Structures are given as structure tokens and as C-alpha cells.
Amino acid sequence: MRSLIILLISRKQMERRFGEILKNSLEGIVYIYDKYRVDNYIVDFYIPQLELVIEYDEKHHKKQIKDDN
């Protein structure tokens, strides 16, 4: 159980760090939304000017959808 908690914390930290890098790299060029709702889904990042969705941890979301069904 402990390793699962560490893995989840690490995944969240990696996603957060990716978001920071993404935002810093594109600062002043585009706006980036975190945890943006698209229909019935919540995506990790959305750039409206580019109509671009970025899903950092897709495997996790696929598992969540399977668990929800």
C-alpha cells in the first residue's frame, strides 16, 4: 500500500511539474487551463487558442473510466 501511495504522489508531482514547465515555456503566448472540463471529461491541460488538449497521465484516466463503469 505504501508503494502505491508513493507512486500516486510521484505521478501528481510529475504532472504538476510538467504543467509548470508548459506554462513557463508558453507564458505570454497562450493561456493554459489546468483540469479543464470537456463534455463529460476533465483533461489535464487545455490551450484554447490552439484548441489543444494535453493529457499527461492517460493510462490513469483509462483505468478510472473502467473503474467507474
ZADO-1210 file (C-alpha; in nm, 4 decimals, padded with zeros to 6 digits):
<atoms>
<atom x="00.0000" y="00.0000" z="00.0000" code="MET" pos="1"/>
<atom x="00.2824" y="00.2369" z="00.0869" code="ARG" pos="2"/>
<atom x="00.4413" y="00.1989" z="-00.2592" code="SER" pos="3"/>
<atom x="00.1035" y="00.2766" z="-00.4196" code="LEU" pos="4"/>
<atom x="00.0771" y="00.5994" z="-00.2184" code="ILE" pos="5"/>
<atom x="00.4316" y="00.6962" z="-00.3161" code="ILE" pos="6"/>
<atom x="00.3538" y="00.6209" z="-00.6823" code="LEU" pos="7"/>
<atom x="00.0387" y="00.8364" z="-00.6723" code="LEU" pos="8"/>
<atom x="00.2233" y="01.1225" z="-00.5066" code="ILE" pos="9"/>
<atom x="00.5021" y="01.0969" z="-00.7618" code="SER" pos="10"/>
<atom x="00.2537" y="01.0951" z="-01.0520" code="ARG" pos="11"/>
<atom x="00.0824" y="01.4060" z="-00.9176" code="LYS" pos="12"/>
<atom x="00.4157" y="01.5789" z="-00.8632" code="GLN" pos="13"/>
<atom x="00.5331" y="01.4914" z="-01.2145" code="MET" pos="14"/>
<atom x="00.2101" y="01.6227" z="-01.3673" code="GLU" pos="15"/>
<atom x="00.2340" y="01.9421" z="-01.1623" code="ARG" pos="16"/>
<atom x="00.5971" y="01.9916" z="-01.2721" code="ARG" pos="17"/>
<atom x="00.5033" y="01.9278" z="-01.6370" code="PHE" pos="18"/>
<atom x="00.2308" y="02.1928" z="-01.6060" code="GLY" pos="19"/>
<atom x="00.4789" y="02.4428" z="-01.4616" code="GLU" pos="20"/>
<atom x="00.7249" y="02.3806" z="-01.7456" code="ILE" pos="21"/>
<atom x="00.4471" y="02.4054" z="-02.0044" code="LEU" pos="22"/>
<atom x="00.3125" y="02.7315" z="-01.8614" code="LYS" pos="23"/>
<atom x="00.6576" y="02.8875" z="-01.8227" code="ASN" pos="24"/>
<atom x="00.7531" y="02.7901" z="-02.1780" code="SER" pos="25"/>
<atom x="00.4393" y="02.9425" z="-02.3306" code="LEU" pos="26"/>
<atom x="00.3922" y="03.2364" z="-02.0933" code="GLU" pos="27"/>
<atom x="00.2697" y="03.5431" z="-02.2793" code="GLY" pos="28"/>
<atom x="00.1949" y="03.3375" z="-02.5898" code="ILE" pos="29"/>
<atom x="-00.1111" y="03.1321" z="-02.4916" code="VAL" pos="30"/>
<atom x="-00.3227" y="03.0690" z="-02.1823" code="TYR" pos="31"/>
<atom x="-00.3224" y="02.7180" z="-02.0366" code="ILE" pos="32"/>
<atom x="-00.6069" y="02.5831" z="-01.8246" code="TYR" pos="33"/>
<atom x="-00.5455" y="02.3069" z="-01.5701" code="ASP" pos="34"/>
<atom x="-00.8090" y="02.0382" z="-01.5174" code="LYS" pos="35"/>
<atom x="-01.0412" y="02.1676" z="-01.7881" code="TYR" pos="36"/>
<atom x="-01.3867" y="02.0158" z="-01.8444" code="ARG" pos="37"/>
<atom x="-01.4632" y="01.8988" z="-02.1989" code="VAL" pos="38"/>
<atom x="-01.8126" y="01.7473" z="-02.2145" code="ASP" pos="39"/>
<atom x="-01.8101" y="01.4655" z="-01.9569" code="ASN" pos="40"/>
<atom x="-01.4316" y="01.4557" z="-01.9269" code="TYR" pos="41"/>
<atom x="-01.1764" y="01.6539" z="-01.7317" code="ILE" pos="42"/>
<atom x="-00.8494" y="01.6925" z="-01.9206" code="VAL" pos="43"/>
<atom x="-00.5148" y="01.7768" z="-01.7638" code="ASP" pos="44"/>
<atom x="-00.4363" y="02.0831" z="-01.9763" code="PHE" pos="45"/>
<atom x="-00.6232" y="02.2825" z="-02.2384" code="TYR" pos="46"/>
<atom x="-00.4914" y="02.5612" z="-02.4644" code="ILE" pos="47"/>
<atom x="-00.7976" y="02.7346" z="-02.6137" code="PRO" pos="48"/>
<atom x="-00.6054" y="02.9430" z="-02.8697" code="GLN" pos="49"/>
<atom x="-00.4766" y="02.6221" z="-03.0263" code="LEU" pos="50"/>
<atom x="-00.7838" y="02.4107" z="-02.9455" code="GLU" pos="51"/>
<atom x="-00.5327" y="02.1689" z="-02.7946" code="LEU" pos="52"/>
<atom x="-00.5900" y="01.9179" z="-02.5151" code="VAL" pos="53"/>
<atom x="-00.2926" y="01.7654" z="-02.3347" code="ILE" pos="54"/>
<atom x="-00.3493" y="01.4542" z="-02.1279" code="GLU" pos="55"/>
<atom x="-00.0438" y="01.3909" z="-01.9119" code="TYR" pos="56"/>
<atom x="-00.1414" y="01.0618" z="-01.7498" code="ASP" pos="57"/>
<atom x="-00.3795" y="00.8984" z="-01.9948" code="GLU" pos="58"/>
<atom x="-00.3314" y="00.5465" z="-01.8570" code="LYS" pos="59"/>
<atom x="-00.4567" y="00.6618" z="-01.5183" code="HIS" pos="60"/>
<atom x="-00.7693" y="00.8121" z="-01.6766" code="HIS" pos="61"/>
<atom x="-00.8418" y="00.4985" z="-01.8797" code="LYS" pos="62"/>
<atom x="-00.8279" y="00.2944" z="-01.5590" code="LYS" pos="63"/>
<atom x="-01.0565" y="00.5438" z="-01.3830" code="GLN" pos="64"/>
<atom x="-01.3149" y="00.5236" z="-01.6632" code="ILE" pos="65"/>
<atom x="-01.3030" y="00.1421" z="-01.6449" code="LYS" pos="66"/>
<atom x="-01.3460" y="00.1536" z="-01.2653" code="ASP" pos="67"/>
<atom x="-01.6365" y="00.3989" z="-01.2974" code="ASP" pos="68"/>
<atom x="-01.8230" y="00.1648" z="-01.5330" code="ASN" pos="69"/>
</atoms>
